[in-house]
Amino acid sequence: MSNLIGKQVVIKLVRSVICTTPKHRAFMQTLGLKKVGDTRQCEYTPNVHGMVKLVPHLVAVSVKE
């Protein structure tokens, strides 16, 4: 996924944050994802890459067309 850095992406929360670690919940809050199905459009920066890399089981990332 590091090949996406600098591109516009859509991040979608696909699983609930219930029973996750407080750190993972904080990542979701920082990304602006609250409920399952929420999506956010943002630039894929190294900060976003670091957060997404730690919670790949909770989010889906796709390139904005």
CHARMM-style PDB file with segment names, atoms N, HN, CA, C and O in Angstrom:
ATOM      1  N   MET     1       0.805  -1.201   0.000  1.00  0.00      PROA
ATOM      2  CA  MET     1       0.000   0.000   0.000  1.00  0.00      PROA
ATOM      3  C   MET     1       0.847   1.263   0.000  1.00  0.00      PROA
ATOM      4  O   MET     1       0.327   2.354  -0.236  1.00  0.00      PROA
ATOM      5  N   SER     2       2.118   1.137   0.256  1.00  0.00      PROA
ATOM      6  HN  SER     2       2.541   0.251   0.448  1.00  0.00      PROA
ATOM      7  CA  SER     2       2.947   2.335   0.291  1.00  0.00      PROA
ATOM      8  C   SER     2       3.051   2.996  -1.072  1.00  0.00      PROA
ATOM      9  O   SER     2       3.491   4.142  -1.172  1.00  0.00      PROA
ATOM     10  N   ASN     3       2.646   2.282  -2.137  1.00  0.00      PROA
ATOM     11  HN  ASN     3       2.289   1.351  -2.056  1.00  0.00      PROA
ATOM     12  CA  ASN     3       2.654   2.885  -3.469  1.00  0.00      PROA
ATOM     13  C   ASN     3       1.510   3.886  -3.643  1.00  0.00      PROA
ATOM     14  O   ASN     3       1.438   4.562  -4.669  1.00  0.00      PROA
ATOM     15  N   LEU     4       0.633   3.987  -2.676  1.00  0.00      PROA
ATOM     16  HN  LEU     4       0.691   3.438  -1.842  1.00  0.00      PROA
ATOM     17  CA  LEU     4      -0.495   4.923  -2.747  1.00  0.00      PROA
ATOM     18  C   LEU     4      -0.165   6.299  -2.179  1.00  0.00      PROA
ATOM     19  O   LEU     4      -0.970   7.221  -2.305  1.00  0.00      PROA
ATOM     20  N   ILE     5       0.994   6.456  -1.562  1.00  0.00      PROA
ATOM     21  HN  ILE     5       1.648   5.706  -1.460  1.00  0.00      PROA
ATOM     22  CA  ILE     5       1.325   7.712  -0.887  1.00  0.00      PROA
ATOM     23  C   ILE     5       1.264   8.876  -1.875  1.00  0.00      PROA
ATOM     24  O   ILE     5       1.861   8.842  -2.951  1.00  0.00      PROA
ATOM     25  N   GLY     6       0.520   9.905  -1.469  1.00  0.00      PROA
ATOM     26  HN  GLY     6       0.035   9.932  -0.595  1.00  0.00      PROA
ATOM     27  CA  GLY     6       0.341  11.093  -2.295  1.00  0.00      PROA
ATOM     28  C   GLY     6      -0.929  11.071  -3.121  1.00  0.00      PROA
ATOM     29  O   GLY     6      -1.279  12.079  -3.735  1.00  0.00      PROA
ATOM     30  N   LYS     7      -1.627   9.945  -3.148  1.00  0.00      PROA
ATOM     31  HN  LYS     7      -1.343   9.127  -2.649  1.00  0.00      PROA
ATOM     32  CA  LYS     7      -2.857   9.833  -3.934  1.00  0.00      PROA
ATOM     33  C   LYS     7      -4.081  10.043  -3.051  1.00  0.00      PROA
ATOM     34  O   LYS     7      -4.005   9.900  -1.830  1.00  0.00      PROA
ATOM     35  N   GLN     8      -5.202  10.381  -3.667  1.00  0.00      PROA
ATOM     36  HN  GLN     8      -5.264  10.497  -4.658  1.00  0.00      PROA
ATOM     37  CA  GLN     8      -6.469  10.504  -2.954  1.00  0.00      PROA
ATOM     38  C   GLN     8      -7.065   9.104  -2.798  1.00  0.00      PROA
ATOM     39  O   GLN     8      -7.179   8.364  -3.776  1.00  0.00      PROA
ATOM     40  N   VAL     9      -7.440   8.746  -1.586  1.00  0.00      PROA
ATOM     41  HN  VAL     9      -7.348   9.347  -0.792  1.00  0.00      PROA
ATOM     42  CA  VAL     9      -8.008   7.426  -1.319  1.00  0.00      PROA
ATOM     43  C   VAL     9      -9.305   7.555  -0.532  1.00  0.00      PROA
ATOM     44  O   VAL     9      -9.584   8.589   0.076  1.00  0.00      PROA
ATOM     45  N   VAL    10     -10.080   6.493  -0.558  1.00  0.00      PROA
ATOM     46  HN  VAL    10      -9.853   5.654  -1.051  1.00  0.00      PROA
ATOM     47  CA  VAL    10     -11.303   6.390   0.233  1.00  0.00      PROA
ATOM     48  C   VAL    10     -11.071   5.277   1.254  1.00  0.00      PROA
ATOM     49  O   VAL    10     -10.760   4.143   0.889  1.00  0.00      PROA
ATOM     50  N   ILE    11     -11.223   5.611   2.527  1.00  0.00      PROA
ATOM     51  HN  ILE    11     -11.476   6.532   2.823  1.00  0.00      PROA
ATOM     52  CA  ILE    11     -11.037   4.649   3.612  1.00  0.00      PROA
ATOM     53  C   ILE    11     -12.403   4.345   4.198  1.00  0.00      PROA
ATOM     54  O   ILE    11     -13.146   5.254   4.570  1.00  0.00      PROA
ATOM     55  N   LYS    12     -12.731   3.064   4.279  1.00  0.00      PROA
ATOM     56  HN  LYS    12     -12.128   2.325   3.977  1.00  0.00      PROA
ATOM     57  CA  LYS    12     -14.046   2.640   4.773  1.00  0.00      PROA
ATOM     58  C   LYS    12     -13.872   1.724   5.975  1.00  0.00      PROA
ATOM     59  O   LYS    12     -13.044   0.813   5.956  1.00  0.00      PROA
ATOM     60  N   LEU    13     -14.661   1.971   7.025  1.00  0.00      PROA
ATOM     61  HN  LEU    13     -15.334   2.711   7.040  1.00  0.00      PROA
ATOM     62  CA  LEU    13     -14.646   1.112   8.207  1.00  0.00      PROA
ATOM     63  C   LEU    13     -15.547  -0.085   7.925  1.00  0.00      PROA
ATOM     64  O   LEU    13     -16.753   0.073   7.732  1.00  0.00      PROA
ATOM     65  N   VAL    14     -14.961  -1.291   7.899  1.00  0.00      PROA
ATOM     66  HN  VAL    14     -13.982  -1.420   8.056  1.00  0.00      PROA
ATOM     67  CA  VAL    14     -15.728  -2.476   7.535  1.00  0.00      PROA
ATOM     68  C   VAL    14     -16.048  -3.382   8.719  1.00  0.00      PROA
ATOM     69  O   VAL    14     -16.900  -4.264   8.607  1.00  0.00      PROA
ATOM     70  N   ARG    15     -15.379  -3.176   9.850  1.00  0.00      PROA
ATOM     71  HN  ARG    15     -14.688  -2.460   9.941  1.00  0.00      PROA
ATOM     72  CA  ARG    15     -15.674  -3.954  11.048  1.00  0.00      PROA
ATOM     73  C   ARG    15     -15.771  -3.022  12.238  1.00  0.00      PROA
ATOM     74  O   ARG    15     -15.187  -1.938  12.241  1.00  0.00      PROA
ATOM     75  N   SER    16     -16.505  -3.446  13.239  1.00  0.00      PROA
ATOM     76  HN  SER    16     -16.979  -4.326  13.236  1.00  0.00      PROA
ATOM     77  CA  SER    16     -16.720  -2.639  14.434  1.00  0.00      PROA
ATOM     78  C   SER    16     -15.444  -2.520  15.266  1.00  0.00      PROA
ATOM     79  O   SER    16     -14.585  -3.402  15.250  1.00  0.00      PROA
ATOM     80  N   VAL    17     -15.346  -1.407  15.990  1.00  0.00      PROA
ATOM     81  HN  VAL    17     -16.044  -0.690  16.002  1.00  0.00      PROA
ATOM     82  CA  VAL    17     -14.190  -1.194  16.865  1.00  0.00      PROA
ATOM     83  C   VAL    17     -14.430  -1.729  18.275  1.00  0.00      PROA
ATOM     84  O   VAL    17     -13.583  -1.559  19.152  1.00  0.00      PROA
ATOM     85  N   ILE    18     -15.576  -2.374  18.502  1.00  0.00      PROA
ATOM     86  HN  ILE    18     -16.264  -2.513  17.789  1.00  0.00      PROA
ATOM     87  CA  ILE    18     -15.848  -3.012  19.791  1.00  0.00      PROA
ATOM     88  C   ILE    18     -14.822  -4.136  19.982  1.00  0.00      PROA
ATOM     89  O   ILE    18     -14.516  -4.865  19.039  1.00  0.00      PROA
ATOM     90  N   CYS    19     -14.305  -4.269  21.173  1.00  0.00      PROA
ATOM     91  HN  CYS    19     -14.553  -3.677  21.940  1.00  0.00      PROA
ATOM     92  CA  CYS    19     -13.315  -5.294  21.535  1.00  0.00      PROA
ATOM     93  C   CYS    19     -11.976  -5.090  20.831  1.00  0.00      PROA
ATOM     94  O   CYS    19     -11.220  -6.047  20.661  1.00  0.00      PROA
ATOM     95  N   THR    20     -11.673  -3.870  20.423  1.00  0.00      PROA
ATOM     96  HN  THR    20     -12.287  -3.093  20.561  1.00  0.00      PROA
ATOM     97  CA  THR    20     -10.339  -3.577  19.904  1.00  0.00      PROA
ATOM     98  C   THR    20      -9.568  -2.830  20.984  1.00  0.00      PROA
ATOM     99  O   THR    20     -10.138  -2.421  21.995  1.00  0.00      PROA
ATOM    100  N   THR    21      -8.296  -2.658  20.768  1.00  0.00      PROA
ATOM    101  HN  THR    21      -7.833  -2.991  19.946  1.00  0.00      PROA
ATOM    102  CA  THR    21      -7.483  -1.969  21.754  1.00  0.00      PROA
ATOM    103  C   THR    21      -7.794  -0.469  21.725  1.00  0.00      PROA
ATOM    104  O   THR    21      -8.241   0.049  20.702  1.00  0.00      PROA
ATOM    105  N   PRO    22      -7.565   0.217  22.822  1.00  0.00      PROA
ATOM    106  CA  PRO    22      -7.801   1.664  22.841  1.00  0.00      PROA
ATOM    107  C   PRO    22      -6.991   2.404  21.775  1.00  0.00      PROA
ATOM    108  O   PRO    22      -7.438   3.422  21.246  1.00  0.00      PROA
ATOM    109  N   LYS    23      -5.821   1.901  21.468  1.00  0.00      PROA
ATOM    110  HN  LYS    23      -5.457   1.074  21.898  1.00  0.00      PROA
ATOM    111  CA  LYS    23      -4.991   2.522  20.437  1.00  0.00      PROA
ATOM    112  C   LYS    23      -5.667   2.434  19.062  1.00  0.00      PROA
ATOM    113  O   LYS    23      -5.656   3.402  18.301  1.00  0.00      PROA
ATOM    114  N   HSD    24      -6.247   1.285  18.750  1.00  0.00      PROA
ATOM    115  HN  HSD    24      -6.256   0.499  19.368  1.00  0.00      PROA
ATOM    116  CA  HSD    24      -6.936   1.118  17.473  1.00  0.00      PROA
ATOM    117  C   HSD    24      -8.173   2.007  17.405  1.00  0.00      PROA
ATOM    118  O   HSD    24      -8.466   2.583  16.357  1.00  0.00      PROA
ATOM    119  N   ARG    25      -8.899   2.123  18.513  1.00  0.00      PROA
ATOM    120  HN  ARG    25      -8.662   1.656  19.365  1.00  0.00      PROA
ATOM    121  CA  ARG    25     -10.063   3.015  18.547  1.00  0.00      PROA
ATOM    122  C   ARG    25      -9.649   4.464  18.332  1.00  0.00      PROA
ATOM    123  O   ARG    25     -10.362   5.226  17.678  1.00  0.00      PROA
ATOM    124  N   ALA    26      -8.503   4.846  18.878  1.00  0.00      PROA
ATOM    125  HN  ALA    26      -7.924   4.227  19.409  1.00  0.00      PROA
ATOM    126  CA  ALA    26      -8.001   6.204  18.693  1.00  0.00      PROA
ATOM    127  C   ALA    26      -7.640   6.452  17.230  1.00  0.00      PROA
ATOM    128  O   ALA    26      -7.867   7.547  16.716  1.00  0.00      PROA
ATOM    129  N   PHE    27      -7.081   5.450  16.557  1.00  0.00      PROA
ATOM    130  HN  PHE    27      -6.896   4.560  16.975  1.00  0.00      PROA
ATOM    131  CA  PHE    27      -6.777   5.586  15.132  1.00  0.00      PROA
ATOM    132  C   PHE    27      -8.054   5.829  14.337  1.00  0.00      PROA
ATOM    133  O   PHE    27      -8.085   6.685  13.453  1.00  0.00      PROA
ATOM    134  N   MET    28      -9.108   5.078  14.651  1.00  0.00      PROA
ATOM    135  HN  MET    28      -9.083   4.382  15.370  1.00  0.00      PROA
ATOM    136  CA  MET    28     -10.363   5.238  13.920  1.00  0.00      PROA
ATOM    137  C   MET    28     -10.956   6.625  14.155  1.00  0.00      PROA
ATOM    138  O   MET    28     -11.501   7.236  13.236  1.00  0.00      PROA
ATOM    139  N   GLN    29     -10.850   7.118  15.387  1.00  0.00      PROA
ATOM    140  HN  GLN    29     -10.408   6.622  16.134  1.00  0.00      PROA
ATOM    141  CA  GLN    29     -11.357   8.446  15.706  1.00  0.00      PROA
ATOM    142  C   GLN    29     -10.553   9.509  14.954  1.00  0.00      PROA
ATOM    143  O   GLN    29     -11.125  10.475  14.448  1.00  0.00      PROA
ATOM    144  N   THR    30      -9.245   9.338  14.879  1.00  0.00      PROA
ATOM    145  HN  THR    30      -8.780   8.553  15.289  1.00  0.00      PROA
ATOM    146  CA  THR    30      -8.390  10.275  14.163  1.00  0.00      PROA
ATOM    147  C   THR    30      -8.714  10.286  12.675  1.00  0.00      PROA
ATOM    148  O   THR    30      -8.688  11.338  12.036  1.00  0.00      PROA
ATOM    149  N   LEU    31      -9.020   9.109  12.123  1.00  0.00      PROA
ATOM    150  HN  LEU    31      -9.041   8.254  12.642  1.00  0.00      PROA
ATOM    151  CA  LEU    31      -9.374   9.026  10.709  1.00  0.00      PROA
ATOM    152  C   LEU    31     -10.798   9.516  10.454  1.00  0.00      PROA
ATOM    153  O   LEU    31     -11.177   9.719   9.300  1.00  0.00      PROA
ATOM    154  N   GLY    32     -11.588   9.710  11.503  1.00  0.00      PROA
ATOM    155  HN  GLY    32     -11.280   9.546  12.440  1.00  0.00      PROA
ATOM    156  CA  GLY    32     -12.947  10.206  11.359  1.00  0.00      PROA
ATOM    157  C   GLY    32     -13.965   9.121  11.077  1.00  0.00      PROA
ATOM    158  O   GLY    32     -15.022   9.396  10.509  1.00  0.00      PROA
ATOM    159  N   LEU    33     -13.662   7.889  11.467  1.00  0.00      PROA
ATOM    160  HN  LEU    33     -12.803   7.666  11.928  1.00  0.00      PROA
ATOM    161  CA  LEU    33     -14.557   6.759  11.239  1.00  0.00      PROA
ATOM    162  C   LEU    33     -15.197   6.352  12.555  1.00  0.00      PROA
ATOM    163  O   LEU    33     -14.500   5.971  13.496  1.00  0.00      PROA
ATOM    164  N   LYS    34     -16.536   6.432  12.627  1.00  0.00      PROA
ATOM    165  HN  LYS    34     -17.102   6.741  11.863  1.00  0.00      PROA
ATOM    166  CA  LYS    34     -17.233   6.142  13.874  1.00  0.00      PROA
ATOM    167  C   LYS    34     -18.053   4.870  13.807  1.00  0.00      PROA
ATOM    168  O   LYS    34     -17.997   4.044  14.718  1.00  0.00      PROA
ATOM    169  N   LYS    35     -18.819   4.702  12.729  1.00  0.00      PROA
ATOM    170  HN  LYS    35     -18.865   5.373  11.988  1.00  0.00      PROA
ATOM    171  CA  LYS    35     -19.711   3.552  12.613  1.00  0.00      PROA
ATOM    172  C   LYS    35     -19.275   2.673  11.449  1.00  0.00      PROA
ATOM    173  O   LYS    35     -18.598   3.134  10.530  1.00  0.00      PROA
ATOM    174  N   VAL    36     -19.666   1.413  11.496  1.00  0.00      PROA
ATOM    175  HN  VAL    36     -20.216   1.039  12.243  1.00  0.00      PROA
ATOM    176  CA  VAL    36     -19.387   0.510  10.392  1.00  0.00      PROA
ATOM    177  C   VAL    36     -20.057   1.069   9.139  1.00  0.00      PROA
ATOM    178  O   VAL    36     -21.235   1.424   9.155  1.00  0.00      PROA
ATOM    179  N   GLY    37     -19.294   1.138   8.065  1.00  0.00      PROA
ATOM    180  HN  GLY    37     -18.336   0.850   8.052  1.00  0.00      PROA
ATOM    181  CA  GLY    37     -19.817   1.680   6.812  1.00  0.00      PROA
ATOM    182  C   GLY    37     -19.422   3.120   6.560  1.00  0.00      PROA
ATOM    183  O   GLY    37     -19.602   3.622   5.451  1.00  0.00      PROA
ATOM    184  N   ASP    38     -18.881   3.803   7.577  1.00  0.00      PROA
ATOM    185  HN  ASP    38     -18.735   3.395   8.478  1.00  0.00      PROA
ATOM    186  CA  ASP    38     -18.420   5.185   7.389  1.00  0.00      PROA
ATOM    187  C   ASP    38     -17.254   5.215   6.412  1.00  0.00      PROA
ATOM    188  O   ASP    38     -16.396   4.332   6.422  1.00  0.00      PROA
ATOM    189  N   THR    39     -17.232   6.239   5.570  1.00  0.00      PROA
ATOM    190  HN  THR    39     -17.929   6.956   5.562  1.00  0.00      PROA
ATOM    191  CA  THR    39     -16.126   6.409   4.635  1.00  0.00      PROA
ATOM    192  C   THR    39     -15.561   7.810   4.764  1.00  0.00      PROA
ATOM    193  O   THR    39     -16.277   8.756   5.092  1.00  0.00      PROA
ATOM    194  N   ARG    40     -14.278   7.932   4.506  1.00  0.00      PROA
ATOM    195  HN  ARG    40     -13.696   7.164   4.240  1.00  0.00      PROA
ATOM    196  CA  ARG    40     -13.604   9.224   4.501  1.00  0.00      PROA
ATOM    197  C   ARG    40     -12.684   9.261   3.299  1.00  0.00      PROA
ATOM    198  O   ARG    40     -12.019   8.280   2.965  1.00  0.00      PROA
ATOM    199  N   GLN    41     -12.665  10.403   2.666  1.00  0.00      PROA
ATOM    200  HN  GLN    41     -13.205  11.200   2.938  1.00  0.00      PROA
ATOM    201  CA  GLN    41     -11.803  10.622   1.518  1.00  0.00      PROA
ATOM    202  C   GLN    41     -10.657  11.516   1.974  1.00  0.00      PROA
ATOM    203  O   GLN    41     -10.893  12.588   2.531  1.00  0.00      PROA
ATOM    204  N   CYS    42      -9.430  11.091   1.746  1.00  0.00      PROA
ATOM    205  HN  CYS    42      -9.238  10.220   1.293  1.00  0.00      PROA
ATOM    206  CA  CYS    42      -8.285  11.879   2.191  1.00  0.00      PROA
ATOM    207  C   CYS    42      -7.075  11.561   1.330  1.00  0.00      PROA
ATOM    208  O   CYS    42      -7.089  10.633   0.521  1.00  0.00      PROA
ATOM    209  N   GLU    43      -6.030  12.351   1.523  1.00  0.00      PROA
ATOM    210  HN  GLU    43      -6.018  13.104   2.180  1.00  0.00      PROA
ATOM    211  CA  GLU    43      -4.770  12.080   0.845  1.00  0.00      PROA
ATOM    212  C   GLU    43      -4.020  11.024   1.652  1.00  0.00      PROA
ATOM    213  O   GLU    43      -3.996  11.072   2.882  1.00  0.00      PROA
ATOM    214  N   TYR    44      -3.420  10.087   0.963  1.00  0.00      PROA
ATOM    215  HN  TYR    44      -3.439  10.048  -0.036  1.00  0.00      PROA
ATOM    216  CA  TYR    44      -2.717   8.986   1.616  1.00  0.00      PROA
ATOM    217  C   TYR    44      -1.304   9.434   1.967  1.00  0.00      PROA
ATOM    218  O   TYR    44      -0.385   9.307   1.158  1.00  0.00      PROA
ATOM    219  N   THR    45      -1.137   9.953   3.165  1.00  0.00      PROA
ATOM    220  HN  THR    45      -1.883  10.056   3.822  1.00  0.00      PROA
ATOM    221  CA  THR    45       0.149  10.447   3.643  1.00  0.00      PROA
ATOM    222  C   THR    45       0.837   9.353   4.462  1.00  0.00      PROA
ATOM    223  O   THR    45       0.210   8.344   4.785  1.00  0.00      PROA
ATOM    224  N   PRO    46       2.104   9.535   4.799  1.00  0.00      PROA
ATOM    225  CA  PRO    46       2.761   8.545   5.659  1.00  0.00      PROA
ATOM    226  C   PRO    46       2.060   8.355   7.005  1.00  0.00      PROA
ATOM    227  O   PRO    46       2.070   7.252   7.551  1.00  0.00      PROA
ATOM    228  N   ASN    47       1.447   9.422   7.551  1.00  0.00      PROA
ATOM    229  HN  ASN    47       1.439  10.319   7.108  1.00  0.00      PROA
ATOM    230  CA  ASN    47       0.707   9.283   8.811  1.00  0.00      PROA
ATOM    231  C   ASN    47      -0.490   8.366   8.635  1.00  0.00      PROA
ATOM    232  O   ASN    47      -0.721   7.478   9.456  1.00  0.00      PROA
ATOM    233  N   VAL    48      -1.249   8.573   7.575  1.00  0.00      PROA
ATOM    234  HN  VAL    48      -1.061   9.295   6.908  1.00  0.00      PROA
ATOM    235  CA  VAL    48      -2.419   7.729   7.309  1.00  0.00      PROA
ATOM    236  C   VAL    48      -1.964   6.305   7.023  1.00  0.00      PROA
ATOM    237  O   VAL    48      -2.600   5.353   7.476  1.00  0.00      PROA
ATOM    238  N   HSD    49      -0.887   6.146   6.288  1.00  0.00      PROA
ATOM    239  HN  HSD    49      -0.371   6.920   5.920  1.00  0.00      PROA
ATOM    240  CA  HSD    49      -0.362   4.811   5.982  1.00  0.00      PROA
ATOM    241  C   HSD    49      -0.020   4.055   7.262  1.00  0.00      PROA
ATOM    242  O   HSD    49      -0.315   2.866   7.378  1.00  0.00      PROA
ATOM    243  N   GLY    50       0.600   4.737   8.222  1.00  0.00      PROA
ATOM    244  HN  GLY    50       0.840   5.703   8.129  1.00  0.00      PROA
ATOM    245  CA  GLY    50       0.956   4.096   9.481  1.00  0.00      PROA
ATOM    246  C   GLY    50      -0.254   3.619  10.254  1.00  0.00      PROA
ATOM    247  O   GLY    50      -0.231   2.539  10.844  1.00  0.00      PROA
ATOM    248  N   MET    51      -1.320   4.423  10.256  1.00  0.00      PROA
ATOM    249  HN  MET    51      -1.338   5.300   9.776  1.00  0.00      PROA
ATOM    250  CA  MET    51      -2.534   4.027  10.973  1.00  0.00      PROA
ATOM    251  C   MET    51      -3.232   2.870  10.277  1.00  0.00      PROA
ATOM    252  O   MET    51      -3.674   1.923  10.929  1.00  0.00      PROA
ATOM    253  N   VAL    52      -3.333   2.945   8.963  1.00  0.00      PROA
ATOM    254  HN  VAL    52      -2.974   3.714   8.434  1.00  0.00      PROA
ATOM    255  CA  VAL    52      -4.023   1.894   8.201  1.00  0.00      PROA
ATOM    256  C   VAL    52      -3.246   0.585   8.274  1.00  0.00      PROA
ATOM    257  O   VAL    52      -3.845  -0.489   8.296  1.00  0.00      PROA
ATOM    258  N   LYS    53      -1.936   0.664   8.310  1.00  0.00      PROA
ATOM    259  HN  LYS    53      -1.449   1.537   8.292  1.00  0.00      PROA
ATOM    260  CA  LYS    53      -1.096  -0.531   8.369  1.00  0.00      PROA
ATOM    261  C   LYS    53      -1.329  -1.324   9.649  1.00  0.00      PROA
ATOM    262  O   LYS    53      -1.187  -2.547   9.656  1.00  0.00      PROA
ATOM    263  N   LEU    54      -1.688  -0.633  10.739  1.00  0.00      PROA
ATOM    264  HN  LEU    54      -1.803   0.361  10.734  1.00  0.00      PROA
ATOM    265  CA  LEU    54      -1.896  -1.317  12.017  1.00  0.00      PROA
ATOM    266  C   LEU    54      -3.313  -1.877  12.175  1.00  0.00      PROA
ATOM    267  O   LEU    54      -3.546  -2.703  13.057  1.00  0.00      PROA
ATOM    268  N   VAL    55      -4.258  -1.446  11.343  1.00  0.00      PROA
ATOM    269  HN  VAL    55      -4.068  -0.775  10.626  1.00  0.00      PROA
ATOM    270  CA  VAL    55      -5.640  -1.935  11.474  1.00  0.00      PROA
ATOM    271  C   VAL    55      -6.213  -2.398  10.127  1.00  0.00      PROA
ATOM    272  O   VAL    55      -7.319  -1.996   9.765  1.00  0.00      PROA
ATOM    273  N   PRO    56      -5.482  -3.234   9.383  1.00  0.00      PROA
ATOM    274  CA  PRO    56      -6.005  -3.662   8.076  1.00  0.00      PROA
ATOM    275  C   PRO    56      -7.249  -4.540   8.191  1.00  0.00      PROA
ATOM    276  O   PRO    56      -8.006  -4.673   7.229  1.00  0.00      PROA
ATOM    277  N   HSD    57      -7.464  -5.141   9.366  1.00  0.00      PROA
ATOM    278  HN  HSD    57      -6.849  -5.033  10.148  1.00  0.00      PROA
ATOM    279  CA  HSD    57      -8.628  -5.992   9.581  1.00  0.00      PROA
ATOM    280  C   HSD    57      -9.899  -5.174   9.834  1.00  0.00      PROA
ATOM    281  O   HSD    57     -10.998  -5.728   9.828  1.00  0.00      PROA
ATOM    282  N   LEU    58      -9.761  -3.866  10.056  1.00  0.00      PROA
ATOM    283  HN  LEU    58      -8.868  -3.416  10.060  1.00  0.00      PROA
ATOM    284  CA  LEU    58     -10.919  -3.015  10.332  1.00  0.00      PROA
ATOM    285  C   LEU    58     -11.309  -2.118   9.160  1.00  0.00      PROA
ATOM    286  O   LEU    58     -12.459  -1.686   9.080  1.00  0.00      PROA
ATOM    287  N   VAL    59     -10.382  -1.830   8.255  1.00  0.00      PROA
ATOM    288  HN  VAL    59      -9.448  -2.181   8.320  1.00  0.00      PROA
ATOM    289  CA  VAL    59     -10.642  -0.859   7.194  1.00  0.00      PROA
ATOM    290  C   VAL    59     -10.375  -1.443   5.821  1.00  0.00      PROA
ATOM    291  O   VAL    59      -9.647  -2.422   5.660  1.00  0.00      PROA
ATOM    292  N   ALA    60     -11.000  -0.795   4.826  1.00  0.00      PROA
ATOM    293  HN  ALA    60     -11.591   0.001   4.958  1.00  0.00      PROA
ATOM    294  CA  ALA    60     -10.738  -1.099   3.418  1.00  0.00      PROA
ATOM    295  C   ALA    60     -10.315   0.199   2.756  1.00  0.00      PROA
ATOM    296  O   ALA    60     -10.943   1.241   2.943  1.00  0.00      PROA
ATOM    297  N   VAL    61      -9.233   0.124   1.974  1.00  0.00      PROA
ATOM    298  HN  VAL    61      -8.722  -0.722   1.822  1.00  0.00      PROA
ATOM    299  CA  VAL    61      -8.708   1.317   1.320  1.00  0.00      PROA
ATOM    300  C   VAL    61      -8.825   1.120  -0.190  1.00  0.00      PROA
ATOM    301  O   VAL    61      -8.432   0.086  -0.731  1.00  0.00      PROA
ATOM    302  N   SER    62      -9.375   2.137  -0.858  1.00  0.00      PROA
ATOM    303  HN  SER    62      -9.694   2.977  -0.419  1.00  0.00      PROA
ATOM    304  CA  SER    62      -9.465   2.093  -2.314  1.00  0.00      PROA
ATOM    305  C   SER    62      -9.059   3.452  -2.871  1.00  0.00      PROA
ATOM    306  O   SER    62      -9.238   4.484  -2.224  1.00  0.00      PROA
ATOM    307  N   VAL    63      -8.511   3.433  -4.077  1.00  0.00      PROA
ATOM    308  HN  VAL    63      -8.365   2.595  -4.603  1.00  0.00      PROA
ATOM    309  CA  VAL    63      -8.079   4.663  -4.732  1.00  0.00      PROA
ATOM    310  C   VAL    63      -9.285   5.368  -5.287  1.00  0.00      PROA
ATOM    311  O   VAL    63     -10.153   4.745  -5.900  1.00  0.00      PROA
ATOM    312  N   LYS    64      -9.344   6.679  -5.074  1.00  0.00      PROA
ATOM    313  HN  LYS    64      -8.639   7.185  -4.576  1.00  0.00      PROA
ATOM    314  CA  LYS    64     -10.454   7.477  -5.606  1.00  0.00      PROA
ATOM    315  C   LYS    64     -10.245   7.655  -7.102  1.00  0.00      PROA
ATOM    316  O   LYS    64      -9.152   7.990  -7.559  1.00  0.00      PROA
ATOM    317  N   GLU    65     -11.300   7.427  -7.844  1.00  0.00      PROA
ATOM    318  HN  GLU    65     -12.187   7.155  -7.473  1.00  0.00      PROA
ATOM    319  CA  GLU    65     -11.210   7.568  -9.298  1.00  0.00      PROA
ATOM    320  C   GLU    65     -11.658   8.927  -9.752  1.00  0.00      PROA
ATOM    321  OT1 GLU    65     -11.645   9.212 -10.950  1.00  0.00      PROA
TER     322      GLU     65
END
